């Protein structure tokens, strides 16, 4: 009997044996193509010798030193590298152990910043419905994933949620993309006015929405207008790039494609590539300077923040992503994979939308393609796709509730940047097996 507390008490899972390249293997020797990088984590694939070598080398020096007493060379180097590569204005890096921690740090820093500059009335957060920002209570409250929020609603702080930039569902028939964008912006402006601009602390969003919607980018110009609104009202723009950042969408930071820079940015997942648990919160110089000139102390912290081994892994991952230009493979390989998906599923009666950016792609599954009617959740289409694809040797990331938290099924794909053309074809073949099994 296992004493591990699993994600699902009634699931029987194979035991992983080893990984190599784009594949994981169980103890029987069966290979699984990692078509989602776990949860958009394994950007380099598995057993990358440069990263494992960096981890081993750091372990031979020092494994852990608490940041209340020491800084470390890997932490300093990783912070320097991230700021060198980050959007203009970001100046400081707060290293943590994952995405939820990075988002909690972002929210608490935003609040403390306004206390430090004498605007204590600013405490309200505006985020978007059908977003996901982590599972800790602050991040969960900020996210708009209804299913995840519901059991813990009595514990969550009050957050305003406006519509997601989800054109497949939100754009009205005959409405231009520009008009749809206008409507989204007007909704945000109305919510700011309702709350009182002087009370709003931050607007929080994923540049490309991941787990909850399945790789949904915003419409053209949306984030530039969001940036203008935040600047006009003195609101901080917090971008959650935990899943979509670190090259996943074709640029190291996903917001580069939107032509904006945030005040605070959260990254994780691809920063460590799965080799170590690591995340980072990056902030603008003026935010750090306000604290440095005021209390001098960010009232936050975690035991394993700035962990030397995790930081060494992060440096090695960045060397591979940027130094070896693996990020440069993302757009062409993503275009190829998307073309294959369109050729295979573009006219499928139950595939309503194929979307995404780079190697961050999603398919929305529908009961009726013309009306966009979702499947009855009781059918558990997404769970059946996941199970059947896994049996066929493909790891993918299906989820339910993309329409409203209950209705809607999608499949998220986030394969490693080392994916080959043959492996892309294998991915599509095995995904078809999973989808057809679910719809049979």
N, C-alpha and C positions, 0 to 999 in steps of 0.2 A: 504494500500500500504506500502510495506517495504521500508525503507530508507537505508538498508544495501547494500553496493556495493558487489555483490557476485562474485564468480569465473567465473560464466557463466550467462550472463544477461537473458538468456531464459530458464534456468533450474528451475524447481519447486521442491523444496526439502522438505522432511518431517522435522518436528522439533524434535530434540532429547529430550527425557524426562529424561532418567537416564541410568546409566551403572551398570552392575554387572558381575564380572568375565570376561568371554570371550565374553560377549554380550553387545550390545547397544540396547536401546528400544526407539521407537518413541512415540508420544503422544497418538496414538491409542492403544498402548500396544504391537505392533508387535516387535518381537525380531530379531536382526541381529547378526549373528556370525561374530566377527571382525577378518576376515581371513587375513587381511593385517596390523593390528594394526594402522589403518588409513593410514599413510605412513611410516610403520615400526617404529612407535612411542610407541604404548601401549604394551610394553614388559611384564608388570605385569597384564595386563587386567585392568578392571575398578573397582573403589571403593575399592582399597586396603586399609584396615584400618590402617596399619602401616604408610603408606605414607600420607594419609589424616590427621592422627593424628599428624604427625610431622609438617605438614603445619599449622594446627590450633594452635599447641603449639608455633610455631615461631611468628604467628600473634599476640599472646597475649603478646609477648615480644617487638619485633620491626618489622615493615613491611618493612621499607625502610630507608637506610642511604647511602648517596652518597659516592662513593669510593674516591672522592677528599678530603673527610674529615675523613672518618672512614673505618676501616676494620670491619669484623664481625666474630663471632665464627663459624657460619655455613659455611661461605666462607673459613675460614682457615681450618676447618675440612674437607670440601670437597676436597680442594686442597691437603691436606696431604694424604687423602685416595686414590685419583687418582694417585698420584706419587708413593705411596706404591705399587699400583697394576699395574702401567704402565710398558711398555718395558724399558729395561735398558738404561739409559742415559737421559731419559726425567726427568726434574727436576723442572719446573715451570708451573703454571696453570693460564691461563687468562680466567676468567669466563664471558660469554656473554649470550645472550638470544636465540640463535638458531644457526643452521648450517651455514647459509649464513654469519652471523656475525663472526663465528669461522673461516671460510675460508678467509674472508676479512682480519681478524687479522693475519692469517698465512702468507698471501701474503705480507702484509705491514711490518710485522716483518722481513720476509726474506730480503726484500729490505733494511730496515734500518740496519740490521745486516751487510750487505756488505758495507754500507756507514760508519758504525762505525769502521770496520776493515780496511778501506782504499782501498776498491775495488769497487768504484762507477760505473765502467763499467758494473758490473753484474746487468742486469735488465731483461734479457730474461727468459721467462717461457716456458717449454715444458710440454704439457699435452697430453691426448689421445683423439682421435675421439670417439664419442659416450659415452663420460663421462658426468657427471653432478656434478657441484660443488656449486650450489646455484644460486639465482636469482638477487643478487646485482650485480652491473656492473663489478667489478673485478672478482668475482666468476663466473659470466656468461661468461665473456671473456675467462676465463681459461677452462671452460667446453667445451666439444665438441659436445653438443646437437644442431644440425643444426637448428632444428625447433624453439627452444627457442631463439637461437642467432639471427636469421635472421632479425626480425623487428628492433633490436637495434644495428645492425652491425656498423652503423656510430659512435656510442658512445663507442665502445669497443676497448680496447688496443689490440695491436698485440700480439698473442700467437701462438707458433708453436704446431701443433697437429700431433702425429704419430699414427700408428694403435693401436687399442685396442687388448688386449690378448683375443680374441673372437674365440676360436677354432672351434666352430660349423660353423662359416662362413669363418674364415680366414685360417684355416689349409687346405692345398691342398690335393686332393685325393692321397693316397699313401705316403704322407709326415708324418714322425714320429713326435711325440710331441716334441722331442729334436730338430729336424731340424726346426720345426715351431718356437720354442723359439729362436733358433739361428737367424732366419730371423727377428724376432721382435727386438732383441737386435742390430743386424746390422743396422736396420732402425734408431733406436735411436742414435747409434754411428754416423751415417752419418749426422743426423740433428745437433748433437752437433758440429761436425766438420764444417758443413756449417755455423753455427752461430758464431763459435769460442768459444772454451770452456771457455775462460776468460770472455765471455759476458753472460754466462748462469747462472742464479740465482737459479732456482729450477726445479725439475721434480715433477709433481703432479699427483697422481693417487688414485683411490679407490681400496683397496685390493680385494673386491668383488663388481663389478659394479652393482648398484641398479636400480634406476628408468628407466634409458635410455636403458639398455640392458636386465634387468630382471634377476638379481642374477647370474652374470657370474664371476666365480673365474678365476684367471690366471692359466696357465699351470705350471707344477712342475718346480721349480728352477728359474722362471722368476724374482721374486722380489729379490732373493739373487743376481742375476746378475745385476739388476738395482742398488741395494745398492753398489755393487763393482764399477760400472761405476761412480756413484755420488761421492764416496770417492776418486776415482782416479782423477776426474776433479775438486774437490772442490765444487760440486753442492749440494745444500740442497735437501733432499728427504722429500717432504710433502705428508703425507698420509691422505686422506679424509675418515674418518670412521664415518661420520655423520649418515649414514644409516646402514652400515654393522657392526658397532662397538657395544660396551656395551653388549656383550654376544650374539648378534643376530646370529653369525655364529658358536657359540660353545665355543669360548674363549672370555674373557672380551674385549680384543683388537683383532681385526681381524688379524692384522699383526703377532700375535703370531704363527699362523698356517703356516706362510710363513718363519719363522725363521729370521725375520729382525726387526730392530728398526728404526723408522724414526727420522729425526731431528726435525720435527714439525708434530703434529698430531691434527686433528680436530675431535671432537665428539659432539654429540647433541642427538636429538630424544630419544633414549633409556636411556640417562642419567637422564632425568626427567620423562620418561615413560608416558608423556602426562599430568602429574599432575601440572607441571609448565613449562613455556617456559625457557629453559636453554640450553646452549652449552658451550664448553670449547675448548680452544686452548692450547695444551701442547707443550713445547719446551725444547730442550737440554740445559744443564747447560752452555755450552760455548756460546750459543746465548744470553742468559740472561746476562751472565758475561761481554760480549762485550759491551752491552748497559750500564750496571752498571759501568763499568770502563771508559766509554766514556761520552756520553751526559747525561746519568743517567735518561733519559726520553723517553719512548716509545710514539712516536707521533701518538697516536691513542686513542680511547675511546668511550664509549657509556653511556648514562644516567643510564641504568638499569644493567650495568655490575656488577657482584658480588652481585646480589640482595639477601638479606638474606633469604627471603621465598623460592625463587627458589633454593638457595643453600641447605637449610634445606630439601627440597624435594629430591634433588640429593643425599644427604647423606642417606636418608631413602631408596631410590631406590637401592643404592649400598649395603645397609644392606640386602635387600631382594635378590639381585642378587648374592652377594658373601657370606654374613653371613648365609643366608638360602639356599644357593647353588641352586638357580633357574637356574643359568647358567649351572649347571650340568645336567639339564633336556633337554637342547637344542639339543645336539647331538643325544641322543637316540630317543627323540620325533621327531626330524627332520628326522632321518633315517626311522622311522615308517611312517611318512607322505609321504616321498618320495617313499617308497615301495608301499603305497596305490596309489599314483599318477601313478607310473609305471604300476601297475596291471590294473588300469582303462584306462590309456591313452597311455601306452607304444607302442601299435600297432595301435593307432588311425591314420587314414589316413591324418589327418590335425594337428597332434601334432608332430612337427619335433624334438624337443629337450626338455628334462626335466633336469634341472640343478640346481646348487646352493650348499649351505653349511649350515648345521644346520637348523634353522627355517627361512631360507632366500632362498626361492625356486622360480624357474621360469619355465614357459612352453612357448615355442615359437610355435605359430600357423602359419601354412603354407597352401598354396593352394594345393601343391603337396609335399608329404613327400619324395619321391625319389630324386627329383630335387632340393628340398628346395625352390621352387618358392614361394615368398610371395604373400599374397592376394593383390588385387587392393585396394589401400588406400580409394578409393571412397566407398567401401563396409563398411568402419568404423567397422571392425570386433571387434577391442578392445573395442570400445565404446558400442557396442551391448552386448558383454559379460558382461561388467560392469553393464549395466542396467538390463539385464535379471537375473544375479546372485543376484543383489540387491533386485529385486522383489521377488526372491526365499528366501531371508533372509540371504544373504552372502555379506559381504564387502570384495572385493578383489581389486587389483590394476593393471588393464590392461592399457597398453600404446601402442602407435604406433611409428613407425620410427626406430626400433632397427637395421635395416639393414644399413640405410644410412641417417637417419633423416626424411625420408618420407615413405619408404617402410618398412614393417615388423610389426608384431603384437605379443605381449607377454603378459602374465599375471604374475604379481609378487605376491607371497604369503609371509606374514610375521606375522603369528599369535602370540598371547601372549605365553610366556614360560609356563604358567599354563595350556595350552591346554591338554585335556584328549584324550584318544583313541577314545571314542565315538564322541567327537567333531571333531577330525580329519576325521572320517568317514563322519560326517555331512558336513564338509567342501568339501570333494571330491564329495559327492553326489550333493551338490548345485552348485559346480563349473561345474560339468557335465551338469546340467540344463542350466547354462549360456552359455557354449560353444555350446551345441547342438542348442540352440535358435539362436545363432549368425550364425551358419552354415546352418540353415534350408533354 
